[in-house]
């Protein structure tokens, strides 16, 4: 057949669509009525069209079908942690993240009997010790191991180095040489209120500090710890833009490895009241992480901000991911966001704006210099204040908290953890970047009147 289906219909350009929309608006202003202006400085249009792209977007390198379900265990008791790890893996987890508080933890005891189950193991060390990392790396022949070591992230979070700038970098050099990996935590910026462009720009500038310092970088792999917010399509584009930015930076250093994205839901929009809504928030955030191409996804329990780790909360958070993987078929298609004009456009804009921010940081001395001068902290505070005002004014909505709150909801008796910012005045080298949830002040006022 020569005539293909719908050949009798002519193509409609984006200009023609806009003209039709303007006619239907009957005099209302197109830009004021239909353009959504975001905190990232991106104007979201009512429709996107193929003729807005000069070239077809490239195919993503990530494989959305390969994402892994992860559970986190804080290692306070080694034998119990070993038991929990095996139990979680038997219940559907495909990887485990261990938070190690001390170098006294016996890795041999911790990993006994679980290497046959685990697809990958993550270790977040709350200390800096290259000898301990060498002990960990001995188990890489039995399991795929990723070690989260981020000395600049620790400085940004606490205000101090683990030891000193010289000693921390010396330890990092040994660890990077031993494991061929470094870790960059951009979740801190998101949870403190940074915009998506700031998160991406700071992450790349943060990474560049390491690449400037380290030698033998050609086979280095970067693990990005990413906190995923509730702006569904923007968060998909954020992860895609992060991979583009990494490739751009890596090419300058002749690095050919892809980055590894470890994603988890944000804490910033989680609420104490109407806490079951947190289940909906974490579900969409995990969906964004999957569609954005995260390698590993670690869900957060709906009650994590006020309850200690518990069997029910952990099981529900894991089941959310199991449903997405096995019942919603989120592991069946690679790169499902490829070719969607809206997401491709967002990805391109986020990457370009973040790259410009990165270049500005480099022109002004680099990320570490701006962190020491308090510029990074000030910029994040400004963004956080804008978002907080939007929440206070009802423009940013958290259902059950600043919209449709249940006055009969009582939570003071449920608090096993302190769910608000903790103040601990101490001497620091730089001003720490502080994570804070949007609903904290509102919740504190409600608790006082219960």
N, C-alpha and C positions, 0 to 999 in steps of 0.2 A: 504493500500500500504506500502510495506517495504521500497522501494527506495524513498527518498525524492528528491524534485527538486534540481538539481545541485549537487547531491551526486557524480556524475562522475567527478567533478572538485576537485582536491586536494587543501588543504589550502596553501596559499603562505605566508611565513614568512616575517617579516620586513627585515631580512638579505637578502633574495632573491630579494625583491623589490629594496633594495639599490644596490645590484649587477647589476640588470637590468638597473637602472638609471645610474650607473657609466659607463656601457658599452655604453649607448646612448650618454653620454657626450663626447665620443671619445677623451679621454685624459685630458679634462678640470678638474680642481680640484673640487671635490664634495663640500667640505666645503666652498671654496672661491666663488663658483658659486651659490650655492643653500641655504646656511645657512645665515639667517638674524640675525645679532647681534643687540640687543636692548640696550637702556640705562639702563635697569633693570638688565643687565648681563645675560639675557636669550637668548639662541641661538634657533631661530625658524627654525625648520626643514621643508623640503618640503612635508613630509607626516608623519602621526602618525598611529600606529598599535596597535591592542588589546594585542599582546604579550609583549608590553612594560609595562603592568600593572601586578604586582604580584597578586593583588586582584581587584575585580570589585569595581569601585568607589561607595560610598554610595549615596543614594537618597537625594536630597536637601530637606530641611524642608520648604523652602519658596514656596509660591504659586503664580506663575507669573500671573495667571488669576485674582488675587484679587487686583492688583494695582489700585491706585486712582489718578484721575486727580486733581491737585491743582492749585489755583491761589493765588498770593500774593498781599496784600493791605497794603500800608504804611498809618497808621492812623494819618493823619494831621487834618482832620475834621471828627468828630465821626459820624454825621448823613450821610454825603456823603459816608463814608466807609461802613456804614451799608447798604446803598442803593446799592453800588457796589457789596458787598458780596452777597446780594440776587439776583442781576442781573447775576453775574457770575455763581451762583449755578443754576439759571434757564436756563442758556445757556450751561450747560454740565459739569461744574466743580463739583467735588464730595467732595472737601474739600477746606478750605481757610486757608492761612497763614497770620496772622496779624502781622505787625511790629509795636510794641508799643514804641513810643519815650519817653513817660512820664507816671508817675504813676497817673497823673491827669485824664487819660482817664477813662471814665465811662464804665465798661464792660457791665453793664446792658443795657445801651443805645446802645452800639456797637452791642450786640447780639440780640437785640429785633427783634423777628419775624423770625430769621434764624435758630433756633435750629431744627426745623422740617425738614429742607432741608439737613443740613450738615451731612456727614458721619463722618467727623473728623475736628477738628479745631486745628491749630497750632498757638502758640504765641511766637514770638521772642521779648524779652524784651531788650531794649537798656539801661537798668538800672538794679540794683540789689535790690530787695525789697521783702522780704518773706511775708510781710503783703499783698502786692498786689497779690502775687501768691495765698494766701489763699482765696482772693476774687474770683480769677479765678476758683479755684478748686470747689467752690460752684456750678458751672454750669456743673460739670461733670456728674450729673444725667440726664441732658438734651442733652448733646452732648459729643462725645469722644474728649477729650482735651489733647493736648501734649504741654508742655512748654519747650522752648529752653533756658536753663540756663547753660552757660559754662564759668566759671570764669577763667580757665586756657586758654581757647580759647581767651577770652578778653585780658588777659595778653599778649599772643603771638601776637595778632593783633595790640594792642595799645601800648604795652610796659609797661602798668601799671595795677594794680588791680583796681577794681571799687572803693574800699575804702582802704583796707589793706589786707594782707594775712590772718590775724586772723579774721577780720570782714567778709571778703568774704567767708571764709570756714564756719563760723558760720551761715551765711545766707544760704549757700548751704545745710548745714545739715538740716535746717528747711524745705527748699523747697523739698529736697529729701524725707524727712519723710512725708511731706504733700501730695506729688504727686506720690511717688514711682518711679520717673523717674529722670534721669540725661541726659544731652545732650552733645555730643562731635562733634565739628566742624572740620572735616578733609578737608573741601573744601579750607580752607586757605592755606594748604600745597600744594594742587594741583595747585591753581591759582598763587602761588608764584614760581612754577617751580619744585616742588619735584617730584621724580620718583614715580611710583606706589608702589614700595616696601617701600620707605620712607613714603608715605601717610599711608599705612597700619601699618607699624611698629610704626610710631609716634602716630597713632590713638589708638593703643592698649596700648602703654606706657602712653599716655595721660589719657586713661580710667583707667588704673591701679593706677594712682595717686589718683583718686577719690575713688576707691574701697579700697585702703589702708587706706583712711581717714574715710570713712563712716561706720557706724554701721547699723545693721538690713538690710543687703543687699540681703537676700534670695529671695525676691520678686521684687527686683529692675529691672527696664527696662531701657536700654540705647538706646537713639535716636542718630543715627549717621547721620550727615548732610554731604552728599557726593557730590562732584562736579565730573561730568562724562566727561572725555575727548573724543577725536575723534578716538583713537586707538580701533576700534570696538570690536574685540574679547578679547583684553587685559582688556578692561573696563568691559565686561561681567564677566570675570574671577576675576576682582578686587572685585566686589560686592560679588561674591560667596566666595572668599577667606576671605573677611571681616567677613562673618558669621561663617566660620570655626574658625578663630582666636578668635572671641568673645566666641564661645562655649568652646574653649580651655582655655581661661582666666576665663570665668565664672565658669567652673567646679572646678577650684582651690579655689573658694570662695563659693562653694556649691550653686551657683545661677542657677536656672533652666529656667528662662525666656529667650525667644529669643530676639535678638536685633530688633530694628525698623529702617529701612533705608529710609531716606528722601533724594531723589536724584534730581539733577538739572544740566543742562549743564554748562560746564566750561566757564569762561570768557577769559581764556588765549589765545585761538585761534580765538577769534572773531575779526572782522576787520571793520574799518571805511569805507574803499573803497570796492567797489563791495559787498556792505552789504547784498544783497540778497543771497549770498553764505552762510551767517549765517543761513539761513533757512535749508539748506542741512546739515550743521554741527549739528544744534540742533536736527534735526530729527534722525540722526544716533545715537547721544548721548542719546536721549530718548529711542531709540530702545535697546541700550546696557543696560540702566537702567532697562527696562522691562524684558529682557531676563536674566539679572543678578539677578532678584528677589527683586527689590526695592518695598517697601510698598506703597510709595507715590511719585509721580513725578511732579515736578513743572517746566514747561518749561520756557525758557527765550526768550523774544521778540527779533526779529532779529535786532531791532534798539535800544536795551536797553543801549548800551554804549554811545550813543550820543543824544538820544531823551528822553524827559521826558515821564513818563508813559502815554500812550495814548490808545484810544479805539481800533484803528485799529491794532496796534502792539499786544495788549493783546488778541484780538479776533483771530488773526492769530496764535499766540503761543498756544492758547487753542485748536484751530481747528486742529493743527498738532497732538495733543494727541487724540482728538476725532476720527480723521481718523485712527490713529494707533489702537485704541480700537475697533471702530465699523465698520470700512471698511477694515482694514488689519488683523482683527481677532487676535490681540495680547493679547486678554483676554480669549482665548479659550483653551489654553494648559498650564498645570502646568509643571514647570521645563523643558522647551524645550531644555536647554543646557545639561541636564544630559546625560551621555553616549557618548558625542561627544569627541573623543580622544584628539583632539587639545585643546579644552577648558578645559577638565578635567586635561590635563597635565599642562596647564598654571596656572590653579587654584592651583594645588598642588605645583608648583614651587614658585608662588607668596606667598602662605601661609607659606611655609617653609623658604623662604628668609626673609620675614617680621618677622617671629617668631624669627629667629636668630638675626635680628636687634633689636628687642624688648629685647631679653635676654642680648645683649651687652649694651643697654641703662641701664638696671637694674643693671648689674654688675658695671657700672660706676656711680652709684648714683641716677639713675632715671631720668625721663623726665624733671621734674621741675628744677632739678639741672643743667642738660645740657642746658636747655633753659636759665637759669640765666647766665651760663658761655658762652653763645653764640655759643655753638657747633651745636645745631639744626639749627640755622640761617645760620651758615657757610656751613653746609652740603647742605642745600636747595639752597643757592647761587651758590654753585659749580655745582649742577645739573641744575639749571636754566641757568647758563652761558654756559654749554655744549649744552643745547637745543637751546639757543639763537644763538650760533655759527653755529649750524646746519641750523637754519633758515636763517641766514645771508649768508651762503654758498650755499643755495638752496637745501640742503639735506632734510630739513623739509619744506614742501611746504604748503603755504596758497594761494590758487588759487585767482587771482585777486589782489594779493598784492606783493608777490615775484616771482610769475609766471603768465604770461599773464595779466599784469596790463593794465587797460584801461587808457591811458594818458588823455583822454577827461573827465574822471570822476572828478567832482569837489564837494568838501564836506564842505568847510569852511562856507558856508551859511546855512548848515544843523545843525550846532552844537548848541544844546540846553543845553547839559551837557558837562563838560570838560572830554574828554575820556582818559586822561593820568594820570600817577601817580601824586598825589598831595603831595607836600612837606610841612610839617608843623613842623619845628624844635621846639622841646620841651624837657623838662627833663623827662627821662623815667628810670624805674628800670631795664628793659632789652631792648635789641635792638628789635624793632618790626619786624615781618615778613611781608614783603611788597608784595602785589599782583601786578603783572605786565603782560600785554599782550605782546605776541611775536612781534607784528607788530608796537608797539608804536613809536620807533625811525624812522622807515621807513615812517610812516604816518605823523609824525611831519615835516620831511624833505619835503614831498610832499605838505603839507599845506603851507609851506613857499614859494613855487614856483608857487602856483595857480595864 
